[in-house]
């Protein structure tokens, strides 16, 4: 049986937030359903890159590397004060994980914070699914 759980927060420029998901036995899995960004101060020039990782990064970087198997989602929010429009591009993997995740943010044009909203599908994992998710996490940390 699965259900949707949500997390939200305000993350500073160059910030890393931890979303605590781990359990003692790893029998609960998660899959990203939605990842959205919303400006803290609307209608300003802003280019924010936010990413979600399965392994805690050493720093928030202004790049999105889709070959990095530790990254499970990335979102780019841009807004321009001159014409009051905004764009949002979000890409996320369909992978199941059972450990904590880490949200990073970099404002490429300045030092603004951004709000994020994440919806995860929470599910019970069978022993073999639990083992696969845990082994993937171990491999990603090596």
C-alpha positions, 0 to 999 in steps of 0.5 A, a space after each residue: 500500500 502506498 501513500 503520499 507524504 510531502 515536505 516543504 522548506 525555505 532553502 538559502 543560496 548555497 544551502 543543503 537541507 536534509 529530509 529524514 526518511 531512513 528507518 532502522 530496517 529500511 522497509 519503507 521506500 519512497 519515490 518522487 512524485 512532485 518537486 516544485 520551487 517557488 520564490 521567496 521574493 516574487 518578481 525579482 531577477 532570479 535563477 535558482 537551481 535546486 537538486 535532490 541527492 541520495 547521498 549528502 553532497 559536500 557543497 551545493 553546486 551551480 550545475 546539474 549532472 544527469 550522469 551522477 547516479 546520486 542525483 534523483 531530481 533537479 529543478 531550475 526556476 528563473 524569473 525576470 523582473 522586467 516582464 514579470 514572468 517565470 519559468 520552471 523546469 523539473 526533471 526527476 528519476 523514477 527510482 525508489 530509495 529508502 534513505 535520507 535525501 538532500 536538497 541543494 540550492 544555488 541562486 546563479 544570479 545572486 544570493 536569494 533563497 527559494 521555497 521547495 515542495 516535494 511529494 513522495 510516494 511512500 510504500 512498504 518494501 518487500 525484503 528483496 526490494 529493501 535489499 536492492 535499495 540499500 545496496 544501491 545506497 551503499 554503492 553510491 557512497 563508495 
